[in-house]
């Protein structure tokens, strides 16, 4: 098991990479952060400010970069991609224009409607799966691993075997039900964002300002994409993930924005997708800290009920 760790980027390598691919050197690093990648805000010697994202090479990143580029070309508010993917030492890096303004919440706060409308717009503008290279394998928090018999996929951010980890049985039950429901899906596949929450979205009033983190592009059913976002969209360190009522209101708002209603089966699939991501996070928390904080047993039971086939 090889979890995806943040990597250290040598300043000399960064400067050389910028000169080669952006036509100007790295004058100074404005910030350095990231979760599954090392994200660097860089001021170039020509005065331009860009974001350079460095991470291990993965095949799915080619498709992710194309989703990013096409959405920008189609008018969706994401940063302009300047370099799709290019080697930096034994890693791979991309570069985009720096877009730093905006608030994590719209003026209406945790109201799900603006988030749901923004996701609906994203899905409407996204390329079809056949237009891009594969986005497989999906990030583990977005979907079960169809190619393994064990319930839990390997986390990308820590060295844990979740299938051997102790924890409340209700978390495994939630994950099992979500996996079974998602495996039974017959919905068409579309392209969307697998980490559509406040950490990757910024607002100007009620208007969407920018969406980041296109390494989280996924190909999944539309109910699964909507249900995933419905479960996590308002998450902050202070605010917490979506409640049952917020998730339900998100799905209602998403349907209105798309101009169609999910069938009963699709609605159950959406709840199963949200249940999966919340159960996966709870399993990691239980394995790491001894107890989950992002999901309670009572909430898991209600989400399982809604994810059950009608």
N, C-alpha and C positions, 0 to 999 in steps of 0.2 A: 504494500500500500504506500503510495507516494503522494501525500497531500501537497496541494499547490501553496507554496510559501511566497511571501513577498521577497523580492530579490534586491540586492544592493547594486546600484549602477555606478560604475567608476566615472568620475567627472571627465576624464580624458576621453573615454569611450563615448560618453554622451556628446561631448563637443565635436568629436569626429563624425558621429552619426548625424548630428544636426547640419554640419557643413556639407556632408555628402548628399543628404536627402532634402534639406530645406534651404540650402544655399547660403547659410549664415551660421556662425558658431554660437555656442551657448554662453552668453555673457554672465548670467547668474540664474540659480535655481530659486524660484519664488516660494515654492512649497513642495513638500514630498509627503505623500500619504498613499493610502490604498488598503484594500482588504485582500483580494486575491491577485492583484497586480500592483506594481509600483507605479504610481501616478505622479508625474513631475510637472509642475508649472515652470516653464522656462522662458526667460526673456532672451531673445536672440540678439546678436551683435548689430542687426539692422533695425532693432527696436520692436520687432514683432513679438507678441506673446502667444505662446503655444502650449499645449498640453501633450506631453510625451508619455505614452503608456507602455511599460515594459513587463513582459511575462514570458513564461515558458512557451515554446512552440506547440500549438495544437491545431489539428486539421480543421476543426470547426471555425476557427478564427477567420479563415478565408471567407466563408459564408457570412459571418457576422459583419465583417468589414463591408461586404457588398450591400447588405441590408442597410447599414449606416449610410453609405454613399447614396444609394437610391432614394432613401427617405429624405435626405437633405435636398437632392435634386428635385424631388416632388413637392417641396415646400414645407415639410414637417420641421418643427423647431428643434433641430439637433445641431451640434457644432459641425462646421465644414471639415470634412476629413481631408487632410493634406497628404498624408502618407498612409496607404492601406496597411501594409505589413512589410517590414524590412529587418534583416538580421542585425543584431547588436551583440557582438561576441557570440555566445552559444544560445542566446535568447532571441526574442522577436519584439519589435517595437512598432508602434503606430504614432501618428501625430495628428492633432486637430487644432483648429483655432480655439483660443481660450474664450469661453463664455462663462463669466463668473457671477453675473448679476441675478437677482431674483430671490424669492422667499420660498421656504420649504412647503408652506401651506398657501393656498389661495386666500383671498380676503374672507371667504366664508369658512375658513378653518378646516375642520375635519369633515365637512360636508362631502359626501362621496360623489355628488353629481359632477363637479369639474374634473375630478380624476377619471371617472368613468367616461365622460365625453372625450377627454384627451386620449384615453386608450382606444376608444372606438375610432377616433380619427387616425390614430397610428395604424390600426389593423386595416382600415380602409385604404390607406396609402401604401402599405407595405407590399413588397414584391410577392408574387406567388412562389410557393416552394420550388416549383419547376424552373423558376428564373434564376435560382442561386444554387451554389454548392451546398452540400449537406450541413445542417446545423447539429448533427449528432456527434457525440452523445450530449443530451441536454444536461445542464447543471443539475446536480442531484436533488436540490431542494425543489425543483420544478416538476419532477416526474420520477416514478420508480424506474429502475434499470430493468428493461425487458429481457436482457441477455443473461441474467443470473437468477438462480433459484432463491437466494437469500432475500429477505424482505428489504433490508436497508442497504443502499449504495454507500460507497466510501465518501465521507465528507471531503471537500476540497481544502478545507482550512485547518484540519487537525488530524493527527495520526491516531485514529480510533477505529476499532472494529465494532460498529454499533450492534451487530448481530450477536456479539458475545458479551455486550455490556449489560449489566443489570439495570433495572429500571421498572417503573410501574407497568403492570401488564396492560393497563388500559391504553398506553401509548402504542404498544405493538398491535393491539386490537384495532386502534384507529388507523394505523398505517396499513394493516392488512385489508380492512374494508375499503380504504381509498384506492389501494392498488388494484383490487379486484374490480371495482367500479370503473376505473380508468382503462383497464385492460379490455373491458367489454364495449368500449366506445366504437361506434360506427360513424362518428362525425367526420366531416371533411377537415383536412389539415390546412391551416393558415400560418402566417408568420406574425409574431408579436414579440413582446418584451417580457422576459421572465423574472424581472426584479423591479417591477413598476411600483415604486414607493417613494416616500419623501426624500430619501437619501439620494435618489437619482433624478429628481424632478424639481424644477424651480418655476415660480409663478410671478407674474406682475399683475397685482390685483386678482381678477378672476381669469386672466389670460395666461395660457401656458407659455413660459419663456424658453425653456430648454429641457430636453431629456438627455441624460448621460448614460454611460455604461452599456454600450452596444455589444460587448462581449456576452451579454445576457440575452441576446436575441435567441428565440426558440421557434421551432416549427411544431405546432400542436393544434388540437382542435380549438375552435373559437370559444366554446364554453370553458375549456380548461384554462385558456389564457385569461379570460375574464374572471373566472373563479379564483385563480391564483392571485391576481391583483386585488380582488375583493377582500381577500383574507389578510393582506399585508399593507395596503396602500397608505394608511396614515401613520405607519410605525416611525417613532422617534425614540430616543433614549428616555425621554420624559413622558411621551404620550402613549406608548404601547400599540399593539396591533389592533386590527379591527374587531369590534364586537359582532355578535350574531346579527343584531339589527343593522349595523353599518354595512356588513357584508351583503345582507339582503337588499338594502337600499342601493348599494353599488350595482348589483346585478340588474335591478329595476331600471336604474339610470342608464346603464350600458345598453340594455335592450331598446330603450327609447332613443338613444343616440344612434343606434344602428338601424332603427326603423323596423324591427322585427322582434317577435317574442321567441325565446327558447322553448322548445318542447319540454314536457315533463322529464323526459330522459336527459335532455341537454342540461336542464336546470340541476338535476341530480349530479351530472358529470361536473358541473361548475363547482358545486359544493364539495365533491370528492377531491377536486384539484386543490381547493383551499385547505381542505382537511389534510391532504398529503403534506403540503409545505409547513403547516403549523405542527403536525405530528413529527415531521423530520427534525424541525428545530427543537421541539420538546425532547426528543430522544437524545439529541446532542447535548442539551442542557443537563438532562438526567445523568448521562454518561460522564460529563465533565465536572458538574457541580454537585451531583447527588440528588437533585430535584429539578423539575421543570418550572419555568416561570412564565413562559409565553403561551401556555395552554393549560387549562384546568380540566379535570376529569368530566365535570358537568358540561363544560362547553364542548369538549370532544364528543360526548354522547349526543348533544344536540346537533352538532355538525355531521356526525355519523347518521343520525336519523334523516337529515335532509339529503344526505348523499345516497341513501338507500334507493334502489330502483323502485319507481312508482308502480 
